[in-house]
């Protein structure tokens, strides 16, 4: 009989070793898959690194991909810290982009610094208010935030689809379903060859770290995540804390949407989020909700995406096969988190299993 038992807290060094082993195993499994395609795994791995960091241009592309991952992951981590499972980052990115696009398209003659500031505020409000809805339902009626935030992703996506194909459709696009491009006033400037979203992302990572570790509200969010009973005993306003934390979570995702719409797409489209909201969930979880670790993990994930795209061209690998490579690596890394927290005990009889459970004191059935 198999019994899953929760381990005592593993040391950081042991946890690091476990993750390294998971990465090595994933590379071996992926290597077998690559070999089955008739390719040399070592050359493919070297090309993935080359594709992500092999030149100044490639490094810039990796950074550009890392920016939305980092900002949205920081947002997701705030909600997760409170154990509010915000699966709606994708929709919040889209609604932040929509709100900023509304400003960009309707106030294009405003001076650039003012317009960009207005777009940033609109992006935060768009994403924050979209997240506020499930937060309000949760605090008022105790609804399941996982389902509500997930479903709201599709509402946001279909709303932008409607805009793109109907009321915001560019009449100059020869019938092609697209929204007009932003004016130059609404495009973020560049610094060192990359749009200044990377500066914003670094500032936000530092700010979130300080907020969660050195402010009263950050402490309240952490306490509420550990135990709502302890939060009540400490006099924390639970409803206000939930709404505040989730609004911040959605607001950061919305800001990521503004940056993508302004600096990358230069318009609003259904592809503006590009899956960053879903990837942010994995990044936040793997980083143990720590802002500094999220920064590093976001760059590594961006490198994986950039390298995976590069090998499609370099080796003629289909996009589906490249996705298999990325997915397998992620599967092993996520699997390592299970074995860091739990262990599997094999017992021959039910009596043995009960004895193990009694000694462990904690288990999963």
N, C-alpha and C positions, 0 to 999 in steps of 0.2 A: 504494500500500500504506500502511495506517495503522499507525503505531508509537507506542506509549505509553511515554514516557520520564520517569523521575523527575527533578524539578527540584532545583536547589540550594535550600537553605532560604530561603524567602521572608521578607522583612522584615515586621515587625508592621504597619507602615503600609500596605504593599502588600496584605497579607492582609486588613486591615480594608477597604480599597477593594474588593477582590474580593467580600467578603461583602455590602457595601452594594450593589454592582451586582447580585448574585444576588437580594437582597431586592427591588430595584426591578423586575427582570425578572419576578419572581414576582407582584408586584402588577399588572403589565401583563397577564400571562397570566390571572390570576384576574379582573382587570377585564373582560377579553373574555368570560369565562365568565359573570360576573354580568350583563353587558349582554345576553348571549344569553337570560337568564332574564327580560328585560324590566325590569331594575332599573338604577338609576343607581349605578355603581361608587363614585363619590366619597361618595355618601350612605351606602352600605353600610360603607365603610371608616370614615367618621366615626362611624357607629353602633357599630362594633366597639370603637373607642376609648371611646366613651360607655358602652358596656356593661361595659367593664373598669374604667374610672376616673372615670365621670361623676358619681358621688355617693359619699357616705361608705359607704353600704351596699354598693355595687358594688366599691369598693376593698377592703372587708373580705372579700367573697366571692373576689376575686382572690387575696388573701393566703392565705385558707383553702385554695384550690386549689394555691397555690405551696408550702405547707408540706411535704406528702408528696413532691412532686417534688424539692424541695431536699434533704431528708434522705436519700431513697433514691438520688438522684444522687451525693451525697457518698459513700455506701456503695459504689455501683457503681464510682466513680472509684478507690477504693483497690485493688480487684481488677484493674481495667483497667491501673492504673499498673504492675502486676506482669505484665501481659499474660496474666492469667487472665481469660478472657472469660466473666464472670458474666452469663448471660442469665436468671438465675433470680430477679431482684429481685421479680417479681410474687408468686411462691410464697413467698419469704422474708417479704414484707409480710403475706401471708395467715397464715403460721404464727406470726409475731410477734403478730398480732391474736388468733389462736386461743389462744396461751399466756397472753396477758394476759386474754382473756375467761374462761379457766378460773379464774384468780385472782379476777376480778371477780364471777363467778357463785357461787363457793363460799366466799368470805370477805367478803361484802358488809357485814358488821357491824363490820369493823375500821375504826379511825379513818381519815379520808380521806387525810391525808398519807402514812401508812404503807401504805395500800392502793394508792395511786397509785405509790409507789416500788416496791412489790412487782410491780405490773403492768408498770412500765417495765423492771424487771430480767427479768421473764418474757418480755416482748416481745423484748428483746435476745437472750436465750438461745434463744427459739423460732426467730427468724430466723437467729441465728448457728449453731445446731446443724443447721438445715436446709441451710445453706451448707457446713457442715463435711463433710457426706457426699461431695459431689463433690470437695471439696478433698482429702479423705483418699484417694479413688480416684485423683485426679490425682497426688498425691505418692507413692502406693504403687505404682500400676500404669501411670501415664502415660495415663489415659483422656482422652477428648475432653470437656473441661468444658462446651463449648458445648452439646453434645447432652444431657449429663446434667442440667445446670441447667435447660435448656429443658423437658425431660420432667418434671422435678420440679415445675414450675409446675402441671401438670395434676393431679398427685397431690394437691398441696395444695388445689387448687380442688375436686376431687371429695371430699376428706376433709371440708371445711367444708360441702359440699352434703349429704353424708350426715348430718352433725350437725344441719343445719338441717331436714332432712326426717324425721329419725328420733330419735336418742337425746337431742338437746338441743331438740327441738321444744317450743315453748311450749304447754302444755295450755290456757292461757287465750286463745289466739289464734283460737278458733273454727275450728280445722282449717287455718288459714293456716300455711304452712311458714315459720316464723320462730323465731329464738332469743330468749329473754326479754331485755328491756331491762336495762341495768345499773342498779344503785341510784345515787342521787345521789352517794354516796361514791366511786364509780368513774368519775366524769365530771370531766375536767380543768377547772379554773376559767378564767375569762376575764380578760384584761387589755386595757384600752382597746377593749372590745367584741369582741375576737377571742380564742379560746382560747390558752392560753400555749404552745401548740406553736410559735408564731412565735418566742418567746424561746428555746426549746430549739433550734430550727433555726439561729438566729443563733449561739448558743454552739457548736453542733456545727460550723458552717462555720469558725469561728475555730479550734476545736480540731483539726479535720482539717488545716487549713492549717499550723498549728504542728507537728502530728505528722508530716506528710509532709516538711516542709522543715527542721525543727530537732531531730529526734530520731534516735537510732541506728536504731531499727526502721524508721522511715520511709525512712531512707537505704538500708537493706538491701532494702526493697521496691523502691525505685527502681532500684538496681543490678541486682537479679534480673530486673526487667523489661527492662533494657537488654541483659543478656547473662548467661546462666546460667554460662557459663565464667568470666566475670569474677567472678561471685558466689562460685564455688567457689575461685577463686584468692585471693579476699579472706577466705576462711574463714567465709563465711556458711552457716549451717545452712539449706539450701534447703527441706527438708521442713517444718521448723518455721515458716519464714517464710511459705511458701505457706498453711499452715493458719491461722496467726495473721492474715494479711492478709484471707483469705477469710472467716474467722469475724467479723472486724470489719466487713467488707463486708455480710455477711448480718445482723449484729447491728443495724447502722444501719437497714437495710430493715425489720427486725423492729420496731424502735422506731417507725418511721413507721406500721407497722400498728397498734401499740398506740395511738398518738395518734389515728389515724383511727377506730378502734373506740370509743375512749373519748369523744373530743370531737365527732366528726362523726356517726357512726352510732349511738352510745350502745348498741351491741350488736355481735354478730358476724354477718356475712352474706357471701355469695359476692361481693357488690359492694364489699367493704371496700377492695380495692386500687384498683379503678377504672382499671386500665391504667397506674397511676403507675410500676410497675416497668419496663414496656416503654418508656415515655416517658423515664424516667431514663437509659436507655442512650443515647438521642439527645442528651439534654442534656449528659451527661458527655463524650460524644465532641466535640460542638460547642464545649464549653468548654475543650478541650485538658486535661481532668482537673485544672483549676485551681479550688480552692474558691471564691475570690472571684468568678470568672467564672461558676461554676455558680450562685451566688446570683442574679446578675443575669439569667442565661439562664432560670432557673426562674421568675422573676417574669414574664418576657416570654412564656414558654410558657403560664403560668397566665392571663395576659391574653388570649392567643390563644384559649384554651379558653373563658374567660368571655365574651369578645366574640363568639365563634362561637355560643355558646348564646343570647346576647341577640338577635342578628340573626334567629334562627329565629322568635322571637316578633314582633319589630319589623317584619319584612318577609314573614313567612309562608314563609320558606325551609325546605324539608324538611331534616331532620337529615342526610340523605345528602349534600345539596348543601353544607351547612355543613362536613361532613367533607372534601369535595372541596377547599374553599377552604383549610382547614388543611393538608391533605395536600400540595397543590400548593406552598404556601409552604415547607413542610418539605423537599420534594423539591429545590427550587432552592437552599435553604441547604445541604443536604447535598451537592448537586452541586458547590457552590462549593469544598467541601473537597477534592474530587478535583482541580479545576483549580489549587488552591493548591499541591498536592504534585506534580502530574504535568502534562505537556504532550503534545499529540498532534502528531506530525510526519507530513506526507503526502509520500511518496516514490513516484516512478513505477516504479522497478525494485527488485528484491530486492537488487541490489548497493548501491544507494543506501541502502536500509534498513539493511543490515549496516554500512555506513560510519557512519551516524548512531548506531547502537547502540554501535559501537566507540568513537566519540568521546565519547558520553555516559557510558559505563561502567556505567550502571544502566538497566534497562528492565523492562517487564512484557510478557509474551507472552500 
